[in-house]
């Protein structure tokens, strides 16, 4: 791959601490939680939640997770 085509994926810490980010994908949320993508998608499909207090929101065809809910469930303070 060339340098132009390489994507830099933000770390879980970067995603949680970005004050401009409101939501993440289910796959990114699974990375933050340290679980497999398949486990996250399975939990969402069976319960509508990734874990207690972390609902998955369906917007059109996309499924997203609120960063605020993730921070609260993990005990992280809101970034300033």
mmJSON file of the N, C-alpha and C atoms, coordinates in Angstrom:
{"data_MODEL":{"atom_site":{
"group_PDB":["ATOM","ATOM","ATOM","ATOM","ATOM","ATOM","ATOM","ATOM","ATOM","ATOM","ATOM","ATOM","ATOM","ATOM","ATOM","ATOM","ATOM","ATOM","ATOM","ATOM","ATOM","ATOM","ATOM","ATOM","ATOM","ATOM","ATOM","ATOM","ATOM","ATOM","ATOM","ATOM","ATOM","ATOM","ATOM","ATOM","ATOM","ATOM","ATOM","ATOM","ATOM","ATOM","ATOM","ATOM","ATOM","ATOM","ATOM","ATOM","ATOM","ATOM","ATOM","ATOM","ATOM","ATOM","ATOM","ATOM","ATOM","ATOM","ATOM","ATOM","ATOM","ATOM","ATOM","ATOM","ATOM","ATOM","ATOM","ATOM","ATOM","ATOM","ATOM","ATOM","ATOM","ATOM","ATOM","ATOM","ATOM","ATOM","ATOM","ATOM","ATOM","ATOM","ATOM","ATOM","ATOM","ATOM","ATOM","ATOM","ATOM","ATOM","ATOM","ATOM","ATOM","ATOM","ATOM","ATOM","ATOM","ATOM","ATOM","ATOM","ATOM","ATOM","ATOM","ATOM","ATOM","ATOM","ATOM","ATOM","ATOM","ATOM","ATOM","ATOM","ATOM","ATOM","ATOM","ATOM","ATOM","ATOM","ATOM","ATOM","ATOM","ATOM","ATOM","ATOM","ATOM","ATOM","ATOM","ATOM","ATOM","ATOM","ATOM","ATOM","ATOM","ATOM","ATOM","ATOM","ATOM","ATOM","ATOM","ATOM","ATOM","ATOM","ATOM","ATOM","ATOM","ATOM","ATOM","ATOM","ATOM","ATOM","ATOM","ATOM","ATOM","ATOM","ATOM","ATOM","ATOM","ATOM","ATOM","ATOM","ATOM","ATOM","ATOM","ATOM","ATOM","ATOM","ATOM","ATOM","ATOM","ATOM","ATOM","ATOM","ATOM","ATOM","ATOM","ATOM","ATOM","ATOM","ATOM","ATOM","ATOM","ATOM","ATOM","ATOM","ATOM","ATOM","ATOM","ATOM","ATOM","ATOM","ATOM","ATOM","ATOM","ATOM","ATOM","ATOM","ATOM","ATOM","ATOM","ATOM","ATOM","ATOM","ATOM","ATOM","ATOM","ATOM","ATOM","ATOM","ATOM","ATOM","ATOM","ATOM","ATOM","ATOM","ATOM","ATOM","ATOM","ATOM","ATOM","ATOM","ATOM","ATOM","ATOM","ATOM","ATOM","ATOM","ATOM","ATOM","ATOM","ATOM","ATOM","ATOM","ATOM","ATOM","ATOM","ATOM","ATOM","ATOM","ATOM","ATOM"],
"id":[1,2,3,4,5,6,7,8,9,10,11,12,13,14,15,16,17,18,19,20,21,22,23,24,25,26,27,28,29,30,31,32,33,34,35,36,37,38,39,40,41,42,43,44,45,46,47,48,49,50,51,52,53,54,55,56,57,58,59,60,61,62,63,64,65,66,67,68,69,70,71,72,73,74,75,76,77,78,79,80,81,82,83,84,85,86,87,88,89,90,91,92,93,94,95,96,97,98,99,100,101,102,103,104,105,106,107,108,109,110,111,112,113,114,115,116,117,118,119,120,121,122,123,124,125,126,127,128,129,130,131,132,133,134,135,136,137,138,139,140,141,142,143,144,145,146,147,148,149,150,151,152,153,154,155,156,157,158,159,160,161,162,163,164,165,166,167,168,169,170,171,172,173,174,175,176,177,178,179,180,181,182,183,184,185,186,187,188,189,190,191,192,193,194,195,196,197,198,199,200,201,202,203,204,205,206,207,208,209,210,211,212,213,214,215,216,217,218,219,220,221,222,223,224,225,226,227,228,229,230,231,232,233,234,235,236,237,238,239,240],
"type_symbol":["N","C","C","N","C","C","N","C","C","N","C","C","N","C","C","N","C","C","N","C","C","N","C","C","N","C","C","N","C","C","N","C","C","N","C","C","N","C","C","N","C","C","N","C","C","N","C","C","N","C","C","N","C","C","N","C","C","N","C","C","N","C","C","N","C","C","N","C","C","N","C","C","N","C","C","N","C","C","N","C","C","N","C","C","N","C","C","N","C","C","N","C","C","N","C","C","N","C","C","N","C","C","N","C","C","N","C","C","N","C","C","N","C","C","N","C","C","N","C","C","N","C","C","N","C","C","N","C","C","N","C","C","N","C","C","N","C","C","N","C","C","N","C","C","N","C","C","N","C","C","N","C","C","N","C","C","N","C","C","N","C","C","N","C","C","N","C","C","N","C","C","N","C","C","N","C","C","N","C","C","N","C","C","N","C","C","N","C","C","N","C","C","N","C","C","N","C","C","N","C","C","N","C","C","N","C","C","N","C","C","N","C","C","N","C","C","N","C","C","N","C","C","N","C","C","N","C","C","N","C","C","N","C","C","N","C","C","N","C","C"],
"label_atom_id":["N","CA","C","N","CA","C","N","CA","C","N","CA","C","N","CA","C","N","CA","C","N","CA","C","N","CA","C","N","CA","C","N","CA","C","N","CA","C","N","CA","C","N","CA","C","N","CA","C","N","CA","C","N","CA","C","N","CA","C","N","CA","C","N","CA","C","N","CA","C","N","CA","C","N","CA","C","N","CA","C","N","CA","C","N","CA","C","N","CA","C","N","CA","C","N","CA","C","N","CA","C","N","CA","C","N","CA","C","N","CA","C","N","CA","C","N","CA","C","N","CA","C","N","CA","C","N","CA","C","N","CA","C","N","CA","C","N","CA","C","N","CA","C","N","CA","C","N","CA","C","N","CA","C","N","CA","C","N","CA","C","N","CA","C","N","CA","C","N","CA","C","N","CA","C","N","CA","C","N","CA","C","N","CA","C","N","CA","C","N","CA","C","N","CA","C","N","CA","C","N","CA","C","N","CA","C","N","CA","C","N","CA","C","N","CA","C","N","CA","C","N","CA","C","N","CA","C","N","CA","C","N","CA","C","N","CA","C","N","CA","C","N","CA","C","N","CA","C","N","CA","C","N","CA","C","N","CA","C","N","CA","C","N","CA","C","N","CA","C","N","CA","C","N","CA","C","N","CA","C"],
"label_alt_id":[null,null,null,null,null,null,null,null,null,null,null,null,null,null,null,null,null,null,null,null,null,null,null,null,null,null,null,null,null,null,null,null,null,null,null,null,null,null,null,null,null,null,null,null,null,null,null,null,null,null,null,null,null,null,null,null,null,null,null,null,null,null,null,null,null,null,null,null,null,null,null,null,null,null,null,null,null,null,null,null,null,null,null,null,null,null,null,null,null,null,null,null,null,null,null,null,null,null,null,null,null,null,null,null,null,null,null,null,null,null,null,null,null,null,null,null,null,null,null,null,null,null,null,null,null,null,null,null,null,null,null,null,null,null,null,null,null,null,null,null,null,null,null,null,null,null,null,null,null,null,null,null,null,null,null,null,null,null,null,null,null,null,null,null,null,null,null,null,null,null,null,null,null,null,null,null,null,null,null,null,null,null,null,null,null,null,null,null,null,null,null,null,null,null,null,null,null,null,null,null,null,null,null,null,null,null,null,null,null,null,null,null,null,null,null,null,null,null,null,null,null,null,null,null,null,null,null,null,null,null,null,null,null,null,null,null,null,null,null,null],
"label_comp_id":["UNK","UNK","UNK","UNK","UNK","UNK","UNK","UNK","UNK","UNK","UNK","UNK","UNK","UNK","UNK","UNK","UNK","UNK","UNK","UNK","UNK","UNK","UNK","UNK","UNK","UNK","UNK","UNK","UNK","UNK","UNK","UNK","UNK","UNK","UNK","UNK","UNK","UNK","UNK","UNK","UNK","UNK","UNK","UNK","UNK","UNK","UNK","UNK","UNK","UNK","UNK","UNK","UNK","UNK","UNK","UNK","UNK","UNK","UNK","UNK","UNK","UNK","UNK","UNK","UNK","UNK","UNK","UNK","UNK","UNK","UNK","UNK","UNK","UNK","UNK","UNK","UNK","UNK","UNK","UNK","UNK","UNK","UNK","UNK","UNK","UNK","UNK","UNK","UNK","UNK","UNK","UNK","UNK","UNK","UNK","UNK","UNK","UNK","UNK","UNK","UNK","UNK","UNK","UNK","UNK","UNK","UNK","UNK","UNK","UNK","UNK","UNK","UNK","UNK","UNK","UNK","UNK","UNK","UNK","UNK","UNK","UNK","UNK","UNK","UNK","UNK","UNK","UNK","UNK","UNK","UNK","UNK","UNK","UNK","UNK","UNK","UNK","UNK","UNK","UNK","UNK","UNK","UNK","UNK","UNK","UNK","UNK","UNK","UNK","UNK","UNK","UNK","UNK","UNK","UNK","UNK","UNK","UNK","UNK","UNK","UNK","UNK","UNK","UNK","UNK","UNK","UNK","UNK","UNK","UNK","UNK","UNK","UNK","UNK","UNK","UNK","UNK","UNK","UNK","UNK","UNK","UNK","UNK","UNK","UNK","UNK","UNK","UNK","UNK","UNK","UNK","UNK","UNK","UNK","UNK","UNK","UNK","UNK","UNK","UNK","UNK","UNK","UNK","UNK","UNK","UNK","UNK","UNK","UNK","UNK","UNK","UNK","UNK","UNK","UNK","UNK","UNK","UNK","UNK","UNK","UNK","UNK","UNK","UNK","UNK","UNK","UNK","UNK","UNK","UNK","UNK","UNK","UNK","UNK","UNK","UNK","UNK","UNK","UNK","UNK"],
"label_asym_id":["A","A","A","A","A","A","A","A","A","A","A","A","A","A","A","A","A","A","A","A","A","A","A","A","A","A","A","A","A","A","A","A","A","A","A","A","A","A","A","A","A","A","A","A","A","A","A","A","A","A","A","A","A","A","A","A","A","A","A","A","A","A","A","A","A","A","A","A","A","A","A","A","A","A","A","A","A","A","A","A","A","A","A","A","A","A","A","A","A","A","A","A","A","A","A","A","A","A","A","A","A","A","A","A","A","A","A","A","A","A","A","A","A","A","A","A","A","A","A","A","A","A","A","A","A","A","A","A","A","A","A","A","A","A","A","A","A","A","A","A","A","A","A","A","A","A","A","A","A","A","A","A","A","A","A","A","A","A","A","A","A","A","A","A","A","A","A","A","A","A","A","A","A","A","A","A","A","A","A","A","A","A","A","A","A","A","A","A","A","A","A","A","A","A","A","A","A","A","A","A","A","A","A","A","A","A","A","A","A","A","A","A","A","A","A","A","A","A","A","A","A","A","A","A","A","A","A","A","A","A","A","A","A","A","A","A","A","A","A","A"],
"label_entity_id":["1","1","1","1","1","1","1","1","1","1","1","1","1","1","1","1","1","1","1","1","1","1","1","1","1","1","1","1","1","1","1","1","1","1","1","1","1","1","1","1","1","1","1","1","1","1","1","1","1","1","1","1","1","1","1","1","1","1","1","1","1","1","1","1","1","1","1","1","1","1","1","1","1","1","1","1","1","1","1","1","1","1","1","1","1","1","1","1","1","1","1","1","1","1","1","1","1","1","1","1","1","1","1","1","1","1","1","1","1","1","1","1","1","1","1","1","1","1","1","1","1","1","1","1","1","1","1","1","1","1","1","1","1","1","1","1","1","1","1","1","1","1","1","1","1","1","1","1","1","1","1","1","1","1","1","1","1","1","1","1","1","1","1","1","1","1","1","1","1","1","1","1","1","1","1","1","1","1","1","1","1","1","1","1","1","1","1","1","1","1","1","1","1","1","1","1","1","1","1","1","1","1","1","1","1","1","1","1","1","1","1","1","1","1","1","1","1","1","1","1","1","1","1","1","1","1","1","1","1","1","1","1","1","1","1","1","1","1","1","1"],
"label_seq_id":[1,1,1,2,2,2,3,3,3,4,4,4,5,5,5,6,6,6,7,7,7,8,8,8,9,9,9,10,10,10,11,11,11,12,12,12,13,13,13,14,14,14,15,15,15,16,16,16,17,17,17,18,18,18,19,19,19,20,20,20,21,21,21,22,22,22,23,23,23,24,24,24,25,25,25,26,26,26,27,27,27,28,28,28,29,29,29,30,30,30,31,31,31,32,32,32,33,33,33,34,34,34,35,35,35,36,36,36,37,37,37,38,38,38,39,39,39,40,40,40,41,41,41,42,42,42,43,43,43,44,44,44,45,45,45,46,46,46,47,47,47,48,48,48,49,49,49,50,50,50,51,51,51,52,52,52,53,53,53,54,54,54,55,55,55,56,56,56,57,57,57,58,58,58,59,59,59,60,60,60,61,61,61,62,62,62,63,63,63,64,64,64,65,65,65,66,66,66,67,67,67,68,68,68,69,69,69,70,70,70,71,71,71,72,72,72,73,73,73,74,74,74,75,75,75,76,76,76,77,77,77,78,78,78,79,79,79,80,80,80],
"pdbx_PDB_ins_code":[null,null,null,null,null,null,null,null,null,null,null,null,null,null,null,null,null,null,null,null,null,null,null,null,null,null,null,null,null,null,null,null,null,null,null,null,null,null,null,null,null,null,null,null,null,null,null,null,null,null,null,null,null,null,null,null,null,null,null,null,null,null,null,null,null,null,null,null,null,null,null,null,null,null,null,null,null,null,null,null,null,null,null,null,null,null,null,null,null,null,null,null,null,null,null,null,null,null,null,null,null,null,null,null,null,null,null,null,null,null,null,null,null,null,null,null,null,null,null,null,null,null,null,null,null,null,null,null,null,null,null,null,null,null,null,null,null,null,null,null,null,null,null,null,null,null,null,null,null,null,null,null,null,null,null,null,null,null,null,null,null,null,null,null,null,null,null,null,null,null,null,null,null,null,null,null,null,null,null,null,null,null,null,null,null,null,null,null,null,null,null,null,null,null,null,null,null,null,null,null,null,null,null,null,null,null,null,null,null,null,null,null,null,null,null,null,null,null,null,null,null,null,null,null,null,null,null,null,null,null,null,null,null,null,null,null,null,null,null,null],
"Cartn_x":[0.821,0.0,0.87,0.383,1.102,0.693,1.485,1.185,-0.142,-0.55,-1.815,-3.001,-2.89,-4.012,-4.123,-3.105,-3.15,-4.08,-4.927,-5.84,-5.311,-5.349,-4.951,-6.222,-6.324,-7.491,-7.264,-8.235,-8.074,-8.139,-7.367,-7.373,-8.661,-8.953,-10.136,-10.088,-8.916,-8.754,-9.034,-8.562,-8.818,-10.314,-11.001,-12.434,-13.207,-12.854,-13.565,-13.273,-12.089,-11.691,-11.863,-12.395,-12.626,-13.915,-13.826,-15.027,-15.976,-15.503,-16.355,-17.097,-16.74,-17.36,-18.589,-19.71,-20.959,-21.277,-21.007,-21.306,-20.127,-20.158,-19.213,-20.007,-19.4,-20.052,-20.026,-20.811,-20.811,-19.426,-18.766,-17.42,-16.423,-16.506,-15.622,-15.942,-17.222,-17.615,-17.08,-17.069,-16.53,-15.039,-14.328,-12.916,-12.727,-13.552,-13.481,-13.734,-14.706,-15.065,-14.118,-13.32,-12.388,-13.053,-14.112,-14.804,-14.763,-15.044,-15.046,-16.227,-16.047,-17.132,-18.35,-18.105,-19.227,-20.003,-19.306,-19.973,-20.823,-20.298,-21.039,-22.283,-22.137,-23.285,-24.319,-23.874,-24.794,-25.572,-24.886,-25.551,-26.582,-26.219,-27.149,-28.381,-28.164,-29.291,-30.244,-29.714,-30.588,-31.225,-30.564,-31.097,-31.317,-30.657,-30.715,-29.664,-28.875,-27.84,-26.511,-25.405,-24.087,-23.787,-24.187,-24.055,-25.062,-25.22,-26.184,-25.915,-26.927,-26.803,-26.224,-25.94,-25.353,-26.235,-27.277,-28.155,-27.505,-27.94,-27.506,-28.632,-28.291,-29.268,-29.216,-30.365,-30.42,-30.849,-29.992,-30.27,-30.186,-31.347,-31.38,-30.831,-29.802,-29.174,-28.01,-27.601,-26.444,-26.874,-26.012,-26.198,-25.047,-25.374,-24.35,-24.566,-23.51,-23.526,-23.109,-23.828,-23.527,-22.246,-21.337,-20.1,-20.429,-21.429,-21.806,-22.235,-22.997,-23.419,-22.218,-21.311,-20.108,-19.268,-19.06,-18.272,-18.917,-20.24,-20.947,-20.854,-21.039,-20.998,-19.603,-18.569,-17.201,-16.623,-17.392,-16.935,-15.929,-15.921,-15.011,-15.704,-14.977,-15.58,-15.701,-16.59,-16.706,-15.447,-14.968,-13.759,-14.069,-13.072,-13.274,-12.702],
"Cartn_y":[-1.179,0.0,1.248,2.259,3.524,4.299,5.305,6.098,6.824,7.188,7.89,7.003,5.718,4.808,4.272,4.453,3.937,4.784,4.115,4.813,4.713,5.821,5.824,5.685,4.59,4.366,4.996,5.79,6.394,5.323,5.534,4.586,4.755,3.786,3.85,5.097,5.422,6.606,7.874,7.929,9.09,9.256,8.152,8.217,8.716,8.216,8.613,10.051,10.549,11.877,12.988,12.673,13.689,14.442,15.714,16.444,16.748,16.633,16.904,15.678,14.513,13.268,12.978,12.705,12.439,10.952,10.284,8.866,8.119,6.806,5.915,4.759,4.041,2.861,1.729,0.711,-0.457,-1.105,-1.129,-1.699,-0.891,0.437,1.27,1.11,0.996,0.792,-0.535,-1.558,-2.851,-2.725,-1.917,-1.665,-0.948,0.029,0.762,-0.173,-1.065,-1.986,-3.179,-3.389,-4.51,-5.846,-5.817,-7.06,-7.23,-8.431,-8.708,-8.027,-7.645,-7.032,-7.947,-9.231,-10.171,-10.235,-10.137,-10.135,-8.877,-7.732,-6.475,-6.512,-6.97,-7.033,-8.037,-9.136,-10.137,-9.577,-8.869,-8.263,-7.24,-6.43,-5.423,-6.078,-7.096,-7.739,-8.421,-8.96,-9.683,-8.777,-7.669,-6.831,-5.369,-4.89,-3.476,-2.659,-3.33,-2.678,-3.398,-2.659,-3.306,-3.842,-3.082,-3.471,-2.63,-2.88,-2.125,-0.63,0.122,1.569,2.085,1.207,1.634,1.146,1.943,1.541,1.786,1.022,1.219,1.954,3.055,3.871,3.551,3.299,3.024,4.294,4.771,5.974,5.568,5.388,4.864,3.455,3.215,1.895,1.781,2.909,2.906,2.618,1.937,1.69,2.383,3.3,4.07,3.991,4.332,4.296,5.674,6.182,7.482,7.413,8.33,8.41,8.734,9.584,9.946,8.712,7.819,6.585,5.672,5.585,4.77,5.314,6.641,7.251,6.992,7.182,6.991,5.536,4.594,3.176,2.746,3.359,3.012,3.855,4.855,5.696,6.748,7.149,8.184,9.543,10.569,11.911,12.486,13.448,14.122,14.918,14.934,15.702,17.196,17.973,19.425,20.124],
"Cartn_z":[0.0,0.0,0.0,-0.642,-0.604,0.633,0.955,2.138,2.021,0.826,0.63,0.952,0.711,0.897,2.316,3.131,4.486,5.336,6.101,6.989,8.41,9.086,10.481,11.311,12.041,12.871,14.238,14.686,16.006,17.102,18.149,19.263,20.052,20.915,21.765,22.639,23.15,23.988,23.19,21.948,21.091,20.825,20.583,20.318,21.539,22.719,23.934,24.343,24.042,24.506,23.479,22.317,21.296,21.631,22.044,22.45,21.292,20.053,18.894,18.395,18.876,18.416,19.279,18.62,19.325,19.319,18.198,18.077,17.464,17.628,16.963,16.389,15.468,14.906,15.937,15.699,16.586,16.591,15.444,15.371,16.201,16.119,16.935,18.42,18.764,20.159,20.681,19.838,20.275,20.569,19.78,20.021,21.368,21.643,22.907,24.087,23.933,25.014,25.113,24.082,24.093,23.841,23.027,22.671,21.157,20.708,19.274,18.597,17.336,16.582,16.522,16.324,16.231,17.544,18.658,19.973,20.114,19.706,19.794,18.92,17.685,16.783,17.278,17.825,18.362,19.553,20.441,21.605,21.158,20.179,19.663,19.048,18.237,17.556,18.53,19.624,20.558,21.606,21.971,23.054,22.683,21.64,21.302,22.045,22.891,23.687,23.477,23.656,23.662,25.042,26.051,27.45,28.214,29.5,30.296,30.183,29.786,29.69,28.393,27.443,26.165,25.014,24.684,23.582,22.223,21.246,19.863,19.152,18.507,17.806,16.324,15.744,14.316,13.602,12.701,11.924,10.463,9.856,8.496,8.493,7.718,7.672,8.641,9.228,10.135,11.568,12.272,13.697,14.411,15.313,16.012,17.516,18.239,19.691,20.19,21.167,21.745,22.574,22.311,23.096,24.552,24.78,26.155,26.944,26.306,26.978,27.259,26.309,26.514,27.665,27.679,28.756,30.115,30.186,31.456,31.921,31.007,31.374,31.817,31.249,31.594,32.73,33.178,34.275,33.869,32.615,32.13,32.267,32.691,32.734,31.326,31.177,29.881,29.612,28.349,28.048,28.119,28.441,28.538,27.347],
"occupancy":[1.0,1.0,1.0,1.0,1.0,1.0,1.0,1.0,1.0,1.0,1.0,1.0,1.0,1.0,1.0,1.0,1.0,1.0,1.0,1.0,1.0,1.0,1.0,1.0,1.0,1.0,1.0,1.0,1.0,1.0,1.0,1.0,1.0,1.0,1.0,1.0,1.0,1.0,1.0,1.0,1.0,1.0,1.0,1.0,1.0,1.0,1.0,1.0,1.0,1.0,1.0,1.0,1.0,1.0,1.0,1.0,1.0,1.0,1.0,1.0,1.0,1.0,1.0,1.0,1.0,1.0,1.0,1.0,1.0,1.0,1.0,1.0,1.0,1.0,1.0,1.0,1.0,1.0,1.0,1.0,1.0,1.0,1.0,1.0,1.0,1.0,1.0,1.0,1.0,1.0,1.0,1.0,1.0,1.0,1.0,1.0,1.0,1.0,1.0,1.0,1.0,1.0,1.0,1.0,1.0,1.0,1.0,1.0,1.0,1.0,1.0,1.0,1.0,1.0,1.0,1.0,1.0,1.0,1.0,1.0,1.0,1.0,1.0,1.0,1.0,1.0,1.0,1.0,1.0,1.0,1.0,1.0,1.0,1.0,1.0,1.0,1.0,1.0,1.0,1.0,1.0,1.0,1.0,1.0,1.0,1.0,1.0,1.0,1.0,1.0,1.0,1.0,1.0,1.0,1.0,1.0,1.0,1.0,1.0,1.0,1.0,1.0,1.0,1.0,1.0,1.0,1.0,1.0,1.0,1.0,1.0,1.0,1.0,1.0,1.0,1.0,1.0,1.0,1.0,1.0,1.0,1.0,1.0,1.0,1.0,1.0,1.0,1.0,1.0,1.0,1.0,1.0,1.0,1.0,1.0,1.0,1.0,1.0,1.0,1.0,1.0,1.0,1.0,1.0,1.0,1.0,1.0,1.0,1.0,1.0,1.0,1.0,1.0,1.0,1.0,1.0,1.0,1.0,1.0,1.0,1.0,1.0,1.0,1.0,1.0,1.0,1.0,1.0,1.0,1.0,1.0,1.0,1.0,1.0,1.0,1.0,1.0,1.0,1.0,1.0],
"B_iso_or_equiv":[0.0,0.0,0.0,0.0,0.0,0.0,0.0,0.0,0.0,0.0,0.0,0.0,0.0,0.0,0.0,0.0,0.0,0.0,0.0,0.0,0.0,0.0,0.0,0.0,0.0,0.0,0.0,0.0,0.0,0.0,0.0,0.0,0.0,0.0,0.0,0.0,0.0,0.0,0.0,0.0,0.0,0.0,0.0,0.0,0.0,0.0,0.0,0.0,0.0,0.0,0.0,0.0,0.0,0.0,0.0,0.0,0.0,0.0,0.0,0.0,0.0,0.0,0.0,0.0,0.0,0.0,0.0,0.0,0.0,0.0,0.0,0.0,0.0,0.0,0.0,0.0,0.0,0.0,0.0,0.0,0.0,0.0,0.0,0.0,0.0,0.0,0.0,0.0,0.0,0.0,0.0,0.0,0.0,0.0,0.0,0.0,0.0,0.0,0.0,0.0,0.0,0.0,0.0,0.0,0.0,0.0,0.0,0.0,0.0,0.0,0.0,0.0,0.0,0.0,0.0,0.0,0.0,0.0,0.0,0.0,0.0,0.0,0.0,0.0,0.0,0.0,0.0,0.0,0.0,0.0,0.0,0.0,0.0,0.0,0.0,0.0,0.0,0.0,0.0,0.0,0.0,0.0,0.0,0.0,0.0,0.0,0.0,0.0,0.0,0.0,0.0,0.0,0.0,0.0,0.0,0.0,0.0,0.0,0.0,0.0,0.0,0.0,0.0,0.0,0.0,0.0,0.0,0.0,0.0,0.0,0.0,0.0,0.0,0.0,0.0,0.0,0.0,0.0,0.0,0.0,0.0,0.0,0.0,0.0,0.0,0.0,0.0,0.0,0.0,0.0,0.0,0.0,0.0,0.0,0.0,0.0,0.0,0.0,0.0,0.0,0.0,0.0,0.0,0.0,0.0,0.0,0.0,0.0,0.0,0.0,0.0,0.0,0.0,0.0,0.0,0.0,0.0,0.0,0.0,0.0,0.0,0.0,0.0,0.0,0.0,0.0,0.0,0.0,0.0,0.0,0.0,0.0,0.0,0.0,0.0,0.0,0.0,0.0,0.0,0.0],
"pdbx_formal_charge":[null,null,null,null,null,null,null,null,null,null,null,null,null,null,null,null,null,null,null,null,null,null,null,null,null,null,null,null,null,null,null,null,null,null,null,null,null,null,null,null,null,null,null,null,null,null,null,null,null,null,null,null,null,null,null,null,null,null,null,null,null,null,null,null,null,null,null,null,null,null,null,null,null,null,null,null,null,null,null,null,null,null,null,null,null,null,null,null,null,null,null,null,null,null,null,null,null,null,null,null,null,null,null,null,null,null,null,null,null,null,null,null,null,null,null,null,null,null,null,null,null,null,null,null,null,null,null,null,null,null,null,null,null,null,null,null,null,null,null,null,null,null,null,null,null,null,null,null,null,null,null,null,null,null,null,null,null,null,null,null,null,null,null,null,null,null,null,null,null,null,null,null,null,null,null,null,null,null,null,null,null,null,null,null,null,null,null,null,null,null,null,null,null,null,null,null,null,null,null,null,null,null,null,null,null,null,null,null,null,null,null,null,null,null,null,null,null,null,null,null,null,null,null,null,null,null,null,null,null,null,null,null,null,null,null,null,null,null,null,null],
"auth_seq_id":[1,1,1,2,2,2,3,3,3,4,4,4,5,5,5,6,6,6,7,7,7,8,8,8,9,9,9,10,10,10,11,11,11,12,12,12,13,13,13,14,14,14,15,15,15,16,16,16,17,17,17,18,18,18,19,19,19,20,20,20,21,21,21,22,22,22,23,23,23,24,24,24,25,25,25,26,26,26,27,27,27,28,28,28,29,29,29,30,30,30,31,31,31,32,32,32,33,33,33,34,34,34,35,35,35,36,36,36,37,37,37,38,38,38,39,39,39,40,40,40,41,41,41,42,42,42,43,43,43,44,44,44,45,45,45,46,46,46,47,47,47,48,48,48,49,49,49,50,50,50,51,51,51,52,52,52,53,53,53,54,54,54,55,55,55,56,56,56,57,57,57,58,58,58,59,59,59,60,60,60,61,61,61,62,62,62,63,63,63,64,64,64,65,65,65,66,66,66,67,67,67,68,68,68,69,69,69,70,70,70,71,71,71,72,72,72,73,73,73,74,74,74,75,75,75,76,76,76,77,77,77,78,78,78,79,79,79,80,80,80],
"auth_comp_id":["UNK","UNK","UNK","UNK","UNK","UNK","UNK","UNK","UNK","UNK","UNK","UNK","UNK","UNK","UNK","UNK","UNK","UNK","UNK","UNK","UNK","UNK","UNK","UNK","UNK","UNK","UNK","UNK","UNK","UNK","UNK","UNK","UNK","UNK","UNK","UNK","UNK","UNK","UNK","UNK","UNK","UNK","UNK","UNK","UNK","UNK","UNK","UNK","UNK","UNK","UNK","UNK","UNK","UNK","UNK","UNK","UNK","UNK","UNK","UNK","UNK","UNK","UNK","UNK","UNK","UNK","UNK","UNK","UNK","UNK","UNK","UNK","UNK","UNK","UNK","UNK","UNK","UNK","UNK","UNK","UNK","UNK","UNK","UNK","UNK","UNK","UNK","UNK","UNK","UNK","UNK","UNK","UNK","UNK","UNK","UNK","UNK","UNK","UNK","UNK","UNK","UNK","UNK","UNK","UNK","UNK","UNK","UNK","UNK","UNK","UNK","UNK","UNK","UNK","UNK","UNK","UNK","UNK","UNK","UNK","UNK","UNK","UNK","UNK","UNK","UNK","UNK","UNK","UNK","UNK","UNK","UNK","UNK","UNK","UNK","UNK","UNK","UNK","UNK","UNK","UNK","UNK","UNK","UNK","UNK","UNK","UNK","UNK","UNK","UNK","UNK","UNK","UNK","UNK","UNK","UNK","UNK","UNK","UNK","UNK","UNK","UNK","UNK","UNK","UNK","UNK","UNK","UNK","UNK","UNK","UNK","UNK","UNK","UNK","UNK","UNK","UNK","UNK","UNK","UNK","UNK","UNK","UNK","UNK","UNK","UNK","UNK","UNK","UNK","UNK","UNK","UNK","UNK","UNK","UNK","UNK","UNK","UNK","UNK","UNK","UNK","UNK","UNK","UNK","UNK","UNK","UNK","UNK","UNK","UNK","UNK","UNK","UNK","UNK","UNK","UNK","UNK","UNK","UNK","UNK","UNK","UNK","UNK","UNK","UNK","UNK","UNK","UNK","UNK","UNK","UNK","UNK","UNK","UNK","UNK","UNK","UNK","UNK","UNK","UNK"],
"auth_asym_id":["A","A","A","A","A","A","A","A","A","A","A","A","A","A","A","A","A","A","A","A","A","A","A","A","A","A","A","A","A","A","A","A","A","A","A","A","A","A","A","A","A","A","A","A","A","A","A","A","A","A","A","A","A","A","A","A","A","A","A","A","A","A","A","A","A","A","A","A","A","A","A","A","A","A","A","A","A","A","A","A","A","A","A","A","A","A","A","A","A","A","A","A","A","A","A","A","A","A","A","A","A","A","A","A","A","A","A","A","A","A","A","A","A","A","A","A","A","A","A","A","A","A","A","A","A","A","A","A","A","A","A","A","A","A","A","A","A","A","A","A","A","A","A","A","A","A","A","A","A","A","A","A","A","A","A","A","A","A","A","A","A","A","A","A","A","A","A","A","A","A","A","A","A","A","A","A","A","A","A","A","A","A","A","A","A","A","A","A","A","A","A","A","A","A","A","A","A","A","A","A","A","A","A","A","A","A","A","A","A","A","A","A","A","A","A","A","A","A","A","A","A","A","A","A","A","A","A","A","A","A","A","A","A","A","A","A","A","A","A","A"],
"auth_atom_id":["N","CA","C","N","CA","C","N","CA","C","N","CA","C","N","CA","C","N","CA","C","N","CA","C","N","CA","C","N","CA","C","N","CA","C","N","CA","C","N","CA","C","N","CA","C","N","CA","C","N","CA","C","N","CA","C","N","CA","C","N","CA","C","N","CA","C","N","CA","C","N","CA","C","N","CA","C","N","CA","C","N","CA","C","N","CA","C","N","CA","C","N","CA","C","N","CA","C","N","CA","C","N","CA","C","N","CA","C","N","CA","C","N","CA","C","N","CA","C","N","CA","C","N","CA","C","N","CA","C","N","CA","C","N","CA","C","N","CA","C","N","CA","C","N","CA","C","N","CA","C","N","CA","C","N","CA","C","N","CA","C","N","CA","C","N","CA","C","N","CA","C","N","CA","C","N","CA","C","N","CA","C","N","CA","C","N","CA","C","N","CA","C","N","CA","C","N","CA","C","N","CA","C","N","CA","C","N","CA","C","N","CA","C","N","CA","C","N","CA","C","N","CA","C","N","CA","C","N","CA","C","N","CA","C","N","CA","C","N","CA","C","N","CA","C","N","CA","C","N","CA","C","N","CA","C","N","CA","C","N","CA","C","N","CA","C","N","CA","C","N","CA","C","N","CA","C","N","CA","C"],
"pdbx_PDB_model_num":[1,1,1,1,1,1,1,1,1,1,1,1,1,1,1,1,1,1,1,1,1,1,1,1,1,1,1,1,1,1,1,1,1,1,1,1,1,1,1,1,1,1,1,1,1,1,1,1,1,1,1,1,1,1,1,1,1,1,1,1,1,1,1,1,1,1,1,1,1,1,1,1,1,1,1,1,1,1,1,1,1,1,1,1,1,1,1,1,1,1,1,1,1,1,1,1,1,1,1,1,1,1,1,1,1,1,1,1,1,1,1,1,1,1,1,1,1,1,1,1,1,1,1,1,1,1,1,1,1,1,1,1,1,1,1,1,1,1,1,1,1,1,1,1,1,1,1,1,1,1,1,1,1,1,1,1,1,1,1,1,1,1,1,1,1,1,1,1,1,1,1,1,1,1,1,1,1,1,1,1,1,1,1,1,1,1,1,1,1,1,1,1,1,1,1,1,1,1,1,1,1,1,1,1,1,1,1,1,1,1,1,1,1,1,1,1,1,1,1,1,1,1,1,1,1,1,1,1,1,1,1,1,1,1,1,1,1,1,1,1]
}}}
